Amino acid sequence: MPIIRSTPRPSPQDALAEGPDAVPVGMRIAASFSWRLLIVAAALAVVVALVVVLQDIVVPFLIALLLCALLGPISAFLQRHRWPKWTAVLSSLVVLVLAIGTLALVVTAQIRYDLPSLEHRLHRSVLSLQTLLDSQPFGITVHDVNSWVSKGTDYLQAHASSILSGFQAAGSSAVHALEGLFIVVFTTLFVLIDGRRIWGWVVRLFPRRARARIGVAGEAGWHTLTSFIRVQLIVAVTDALGVAIGALALQVPLAVPIAVIVFLGAFVPVVGAIVAGTVAVIVALVFNGWVTALFMLGVVLVVQQIESHVLHPFLTGSAVKVHPLGVALGVVAGTTLAGVVGAFFAVPFIATVNAMVLAAARWRPEDGDGSGDGASAAMAAPTSVDSTTAPSSSSSSSTSTESASGPADSAPGADHGGVQS
């Protein structure tokens, strides 16, 4: 007897879903993406809010990470030449302090040397400006200027209390600056000395299956950050030397302070170069006249073109893969959200996150640690490691990733995934 299979009768809900009023598939997909994007946006908003509330801690911590990315290779180089870890770390810090102190002394010495000449040039520039303003079409006389000065003095006297409160706020900011300096110094010390264990602790906060992927991402991000800092340092020094040589050739005063401003401005792409170049041109205009200012503008433009079309393509290569449009938009967004601090951290943040996301997306379990040098596995391992000795495996139950990473970790002072060991 043949077996006749009964077909289940569709429920009213299924019939309604298949009717003409059903939600289209595209709308369902869009709705799924939308609520997930809303959750991600809410999580990012919470993170941004926490960063804003804890900015007195977060900003010094980020500065310390940049200093570690700068000083880490120096410390690792000294450790590879059999220097003890504490000696290598302190020596790299001493080099940084001596460089900053020498630069400050040179700037102060030039300002004191050029001060008499600056007073004479400034007096002559003021007289020229008065003559220009007194002529047509401006028609601004000395009496008008004195009247404005008198009104300004009266305004300051009438608002003395608000000005005093501003000075008190400045004093509070100075206290916060000292606290930030304390955080920077100690964070730099601890990360340079024990950064590998710190990163291992962070990795162990995540599920075990995700640790290898996070380790690979951290290694890629740290490599990108150190490459970015080295490139920016070379570019900043080159820009500062080019502008300083041009200023000295044109006999523009304060050539060294201008070079320092250009050096610091080079760490803020796009915006920093414009501001630093404007300062150089204004100084030349005030103290040397508009002809020298035009030549100074030409020097600044030539230096910027060399930086954009020679230095960055040659030095960056494939180390920092961020499109120029992403750099410009990132700087603008960082400036909008956090002012100068946001502009300073925007590009290294974008470059580091981009490298971490790409490395995590490319990683596969069969790839092991994904790099061949064992940094990720060593960081994910629960055991602690000494800086000058390398683990081949922590125990007989070590994973295959940890076993594969042993030989490459044997180099003393090697630079690992987050910070140098």
C-alpha positions in Angstrom: 0.0 0.0 0.0 1.6 3.3 -1.0 2.5 5.7 1.8 0.9 9.1 1.3 2.7 11.9 3.2 0.6 14.7 4.5 1.7 18.2 3.9 1.4 20.4 7.1 -1.1 23.2 6.8 0.6 26.6 7.0 -0.2 28.5 10.1 -1.9 31.9 9.9 1.4 33.6 10.8 3.2 32.0 7.9 0.3 32.8 5.5 0.5 36.4 6.6 4.3 36.5 6.2 3.9 35.2 2.6 1.1 37.7 1.7 1.4 40.9 -0.3 2.0 42.9 2.9 5.1 41.0 4.0 8.3 42.9 4.8 10.7 42.8 1.9 13.9 40.9 2.3 16.0 44.0 1.7 14.1 45.8 4.4 14.8 43.0 6.9 18.5 43.0 6.1 18.6 46.8 6.4 16.8 46.6 9.8 19.2 44.0 11.0 22.2 46.1 10.0 20.6 49.2 11.5 20.0 47.9 15.0 23.5 46.4 15.1 25.0 49.7 13.9 23.0 51.5 16.6 24.4 49.2 19.3 28.0 49.8 18.0 27.4 53.5 17.9 26.1 53.5 21.4 29.1 51.5 22.6 31.5 54.0 20.8 29.6 56.9 22.4 30.1 55.4 25.9 33.8 55.0 25.2 34.1 58.6 23.9 32.2 59.8 27.0 34.6 57.9 29.3 37.6 59.3 27.5 36.2 62.9 27.9 35.6 62.3 31.6 39.0 60.7 32.1 40.9 63.0 29.7 43.4 64.0 32.4 44.5 60.4 32.5 43.9 59.2 29.0 45.9 62.0 27.3 49.1 61.5 29.4 48.7 57.8 28.9 48.6 58.2 25.1 51.6 60.6 25.1 53.5 57.9 27.1 52.6 55.3 24.5 54.0 57.6 21.8 57.2 58.1 23.8 57.5 54.3 24.3 57.1 53.8 20.6 60.0 56.4 20.1 62.2 55.1 22.9 61.5 51.4 22.6 63.8 50.7 19.6 66.6 52.6 21.4 66.2 50.5 24.6 65.9 47.3 22.5 69.1 48.2 20.6 71.0 48.6 23.9 69.6 45.4 25.3 70.7 43.5 22.2 74.2 44.7 23.0 74.0 43.1 26.4 73.0 46.2 28.4 70.9 45.4 31.5 67.2 46.3 31.0 67.1 49.0 33.7 70.3 50.6 32.3 68.9 50.6 28.7 65.6 52.1 29.8 67.2 54.8 31.9 69.7 55.6 29.1 66.9 56.1 26.5 65.1 58.4 28.9 68.3 60.4 29.6 68.8 60.7 25.8 65.3 62.2 25.5 65.7 64.6 28.4 69.1 65.8 27.1 67.7 66.4 23.7 64.8 68.4 25.0 67.1 70.3 27.4 69.7 71.1 24.7 67.0 72.4 22.4 65.5 74.6 25.1 69.0 76.0 25.9 69.7 76.8 22.3 66.3 78.5 21.9 66.8 80.6 25.0 70.3 81.6 24.0 69.2 82.8 20.6 66.3 84.8 22.0 68.7 86.6 24.4 71.2 87.2 21.7 68.6 88.6 19.2 66.7 90.6 21.8 68.4 94.0 21.2 68.1 93.7 17.4 64.5 92.6 17.8 63.7 95.7 19.8 65.2 97.9 17.1 63.4 96.1 14.3 60.1 96.0 16.1 60.3 99.8 16.8 61.0 100.4 13.1 58.1 98.1 12.1 55.7 99.9 14.4 56.7 103.3 13.0 56.2 102.0 9.5 52.8 100.6 10.5 51.8 103.9 12.0 52.7 105.7 8.8 50.7 103.3 6.8 47.7 103.5 9.0 47.8 107.3 9.0 47.7 107.5 5.2 44.6 107.0 3.1 42.4 105.1 2.9 42.9 104.0 6.6 43.1 107.4 8.2 44.0 106.1 11.6 46.0 108.7 13.6 48.1 108.3 16.7 45.3 110.0 18.7 42.9 107.2 17.7 45.4 104.5 18.7 45.9 106.2 22.1 42.1 106.4 22.6 41.8 102.7 21.9 44.6 101.9 24.4 42.8 104.0 27.0 39.5 102.2 26.4 41.3 98.9 26.7 42.9 99.9 30.0 39.5 100.9 31.4 38.0 97.6 30.2 40.7 95.6 32.0 40.2 97.6 35.2 36.4 97.0 35.1 36.8 93.3 34.5 39.6 92.7 37.0 37.7 90.0 38.9 37.0 87.9 35.8 40.7 88.2 34.8 41.7 87.0 38.3 39.4 84.0 38.0 41.1 83.3 34.6 44.5 83.3 36.3 43.2 80.9 39.0 42.0 78.6 36.2 45.4 78.8 34.7 46.9 77.8 38.0 44.6 74.8 38.2 45.6 73.9 34.6 49.3 74.0 35.7 48.5 71.6 38.5 46.8 69.2 36.0 49.8 69.6 33.8 52.1 68.4 36.6 49.9 65.5 37.3 49.9 64.6 33.6 53.7 64.8 33.5 53.8 62.4 36.5 51.6 60.0 34.6 53.6 60.3 31.5 56.9 59.5 33.2 55.7 56.6 35.2 53.7 55.0 32.4 56.7 55.3 30.1 59.0 53.7 32.7 56.6 50.8 33.4 55.7 50.1 29.8 59.4 50.1 28.7 60.4 47.9 31.6 57.4 45.5 31.9 55.3 46.2 28.8 55.2 42.6 27.7 53.6 41.4 30.9 51.1 44.3 30.8 50.1 43.4 27.3 49.8 39.7 28.2 47.5 40.7 31.1 45.3 42.7 28.7 45.2 39.8 26.2 44.2 37.4 29.0 41.1 39.5 29.7 39.6 38.2 26.4 38.3 34.7 25.7 40.9 32.1 25.1 39.9 31.5 21.5 40.3 35.2 20.7 43.7 35.7 22.3 45.9 34.7 19.3 43.9 37.0 17.0 44.2 39.9 19.4 47.9 39.2 19.9 48.4 39.4 16.1 46.4 42.6 15.9 48.3 44.2 18.8 51.6 43.3 17.2 50.6 44.8 13.8 49.3 48.0 15.6 52.5 48.4 17.6 54.6 47.9 14.5 52.6 50.6 12.6 52.8 53.0 15.5 56.6 52.7 15.9 57.0 53.1 12.1 54.7 56.2 12.1 56.7 57.8 15.0 60.0 57.2 13.3 58.8 58.5 9.9 57.3 61.6 11.6 60.5 62.2 13.5 62.6 62.2 10.4 60.1 64.3 8.5 59.9 66.8 11.4 63.7 67.1 11.7 64.0 67.6 7.9 61.3 70.3 7.8 62.9 72.1 10.8 66.4 72.1 9.2 65.0 73.3 5.8 63.1 76.2 7.3 66.0 77.1 9.7 68.5 77.2 6.8 66.2 79.3 4.8 65.6 81.7 7.7 69.3 82.0 8.4 70.0 82.7 4.7 67.4 85.4 4.6 68.7 86.8 8.0 65.3 86.3 9.6 65.6 86.6 13.4 64.6 83.7 15.8 65.5 81.1 13.2 66.0 78.4 15.9 62.6 79.1 17.7 60.9 79.0 14.2 62.6 75.7 13.5 61.3 74.3 16.8 57.8 75.4 16.0 58.1 73.7 12.6 59.5 70.6 14.2 56.5 70.3 16.6 54.0 71.3 13.9 55.2 68.4 11.7 53.7 65.9 14.1 50.2 67.3 13.2 49.8 66.5 9.5 48.2 69.1 7.2 47.3 71.6 10.0 50.7 71.7 11.7 52.6 72.5 8.5 50.2 75.4 7.7 50.4 76.9 11.2 54.2 76.5 11.4 54.7 78.0 8.0 52.4 80.9 8.8 54.4 81.7 11.9 57.7 81.8 9.9 56.2 84.1 7.3 54.7 86.4 9.9 58.1 86.7 11.8 59.8 87.5 8.5 57.1 90.1 7.6 57.3 91.9 11.0 61.1 92.1 11.3 62.3 92.0 7.7 59.5 93.4 5.5 57.3 92.0 2.8 60.0 91.1 0.3 61.7 88.8 2.8 58.4 87.4 3.8 57.7 86.4 0.2 61.0 84.6 0.0 60.3 82.9 3.4 56.9 81.8 2.0 58.7 80.3 -1.0 61.1 78.4 1.3 58.2 77.0 3.4 56.4 75.9 0.2 59.5 74.2 -1.2 60.0 72.3 2.1 56.4 71.2 2.3 56.5 70.0 -1.3 59.7 68.0 -0.6 58.0 66.5 2.5 54.8 65.6 0.6 56.3 64.2 -2.6 59.7 62.8 -1.6 60.0 62.1 2.2 56.6 60.6 2.9 56.4 58.3 -0.1 60.0 57.2 0.4 60.0 56.7 4.1 56.5 55.5 4.8 56.3 52.8 2.1 53.9 50.1 3.2 54.4 50.6 6.9 51.5 53.1 7.4 48.7 52.4 4.9 46.4 55.4 5.3 45.1 57.3 2.4 45.8 61.1 2.3 42.0 61.7 2.3 41.7 59.6 5.5 44.6 61.6 7.1 42.9 65.0 6.2 39.5 63.9 7.4 40.9 62.4 10.5 42.8 65.5 11.4 39.7 67.6 10.9 37.5 65.3 12.9 40.1 65.1 15.7 40.3 68.9 15.8 36.6 69.2 16.0 36.2 66.7 18.8 39.2 67.5 21.0 41.0 70.6 19.6 44.8 70.4 19.3 45.0 67.2 21.3 42.6 65.5 18.8 44.6 66.8 15.8 47.8 65.4 17.3 46.5 61.9 18.1 44.2 61.6 15.1 46.6 60.2 12.5 48.6 57.7 14.8 45.2 56.5 16.1 43.8 55.9 12.6 46.9 54.2 11.4 47.2 51.9 14.4 43.5 50.9 14.4 43.6 50.4 10.6 46.6 48.0 11.0 45.0 46.1 13.9 41.7 45.6 12.1 43.3 44.4 8.9 45.7 42.0 10.7 42.8 40.6 12.8 40.7 40.1 9.7 43.5 38.4 7.8 44.4 36.0 10.6 43.4 32.3 10.4 43.9 29.6 13.0 46.2 27.7 10.7 48.5 30.7 10.5 49.7 30.3 14.1 50.8 33.7 15.5 50.6 35.1 12.0 54.1 36.7 12.0 56.7 34.0 12.6 58.3 35.8 15.5 56.1 34.5 18.3 55.2 37.9 19.7 51.5 37.2 20.0 51.8 33.8 21.5 54.3 35.0 24.0 52.0 37.8 25.0 49.1 35.5 25.3 51.0 33.0 27.4 50.1 33.1 31.1 53.7 32.8 32.3 55.9 35.8 32.8 59.1 36.2 30.8 62.4 37.8 31.5 63.5 40.5 29.1 66.8 38.9 28.1 65.7 35.3 27.9 63.2 33.9 25.6 60.6 31.2 26.2 60.4 28.3 23.8 57.3 27.0 25.6 55.9 27.6 29.1 55.0 24.0 29.9 54.4 20.7 28.2 50.8 21.7 27.5 51.7 24.9 25.5 49.8 25.4 22.3 51.4 24.9 18.9 51.5 28.7 18.4 53.6 29.1 21.6 55.9 26.3 20.5 56.4 27.9 17.1 57.2 31.2 18.6 60.1 30.1 20.8 63.2 30.5 18.6 62.3 34.0 17.4 61.7 35.2 21.0 65.3 34.3 21.9 66.7 37.7 20.8 67.3 39.8 23.9 65.3 43.0 24.0 63.3 42.0 20.9 60.4 44.3 20.1 57.1 42.5 20.7 53.6 43.2 19.7 52.8 45.9 22.1 56.0 47.0 23.6 59.6 45.9 23.6 60.3 43.0 26.0 
